[in-house]
Amino acid sequence: MRKIIILTVTAAALLTAACNTVAGIGRDAQAAGAAVAGAADDMKR
């Protein structure tokens, strides 16, 4: 469980560092939402 938290925090830090503009933040948030939705759909099956 601790490894998952560390990986999540690291990924969030990298994603935040990659956002250079407000539009970039919006695209990153949209991609993250799509990834979460896809993972949720996979868990349903």
VMD Tcl script that draws the C-alpha trace (Angstrom):
set ca {
  {0.00 0.00 0.00}
  {2.83 2.37 0.83}
  {4.43 1.80 -2.57}
  {1.18 2.72 -4.33}
  {0.96 5.97 -2.38}
  {4.58 6.84 -3.16}
  {4.07 6.08 -6.86}
  {0.88 8.16 -6.95}
  {2.56 11.14 -5.30}
  {5.53 10.86 -7.65}
  {3.28 10.66 -10.71}
  {1.28 13.67 -9.51}
  {4.49 15.66 -9.04}
  {5.67 14.78 -12.54}
  {2.31 15.66 -14.08}
  {2.23 18.96 -12.24}
  {5.72 19.80 -13.42}
  {4.73 19.00 -17.01}
  {1.87 21.54 -17.05}
  {3.17 24.77 -18.55}
  {-0.09 26.54 -19.31}
  {-3.68 26.64 -18.11}
  {-4.70 24.78 -21.26}
  {-2.08 22.14 -20.49}
  {-3.49 21.71 -16.99}
  {-6.96 21.21 -18.48}
  {-5.71 18.57 -20.90}
  {-3.81 16.79 -18.15}
  {-6.85 16.80 -15.86}
  {-9.03 15.49 -18.67}
  {-6.56 12.69 -19.44}
  {-6.33 11.78 -15.75}
  {-10.13 11.66 -15.51}
  {-10.32 9.43 -18.57}
  {-7.71 7.10 -17.06}
  {-9.64 6.84 -13.80}
  {-12.89 6.21 -15.67}
  {-11.21 3.52 -17.77}
  {-9.79 1.83 -14.69}
  {-13.22 1.90 -13.03}
  {-14.78 0.32 -16.12}
  {-12.11 -2.39 -16.11}
  {-12.82 -3.18 -12.47}
  {-16.54 -3.61 -13.22}
  {-15.85 -6.38 -15.70}
}
mol new
graphics top color blue
foreach p $ca { graphics top sphere $p radius 0.5 }
foreach p [lrange $ca 0 end-1] q [lrange $ca 1 end] { graphics top cylinder $p $q radius 0.2 }
display resetview
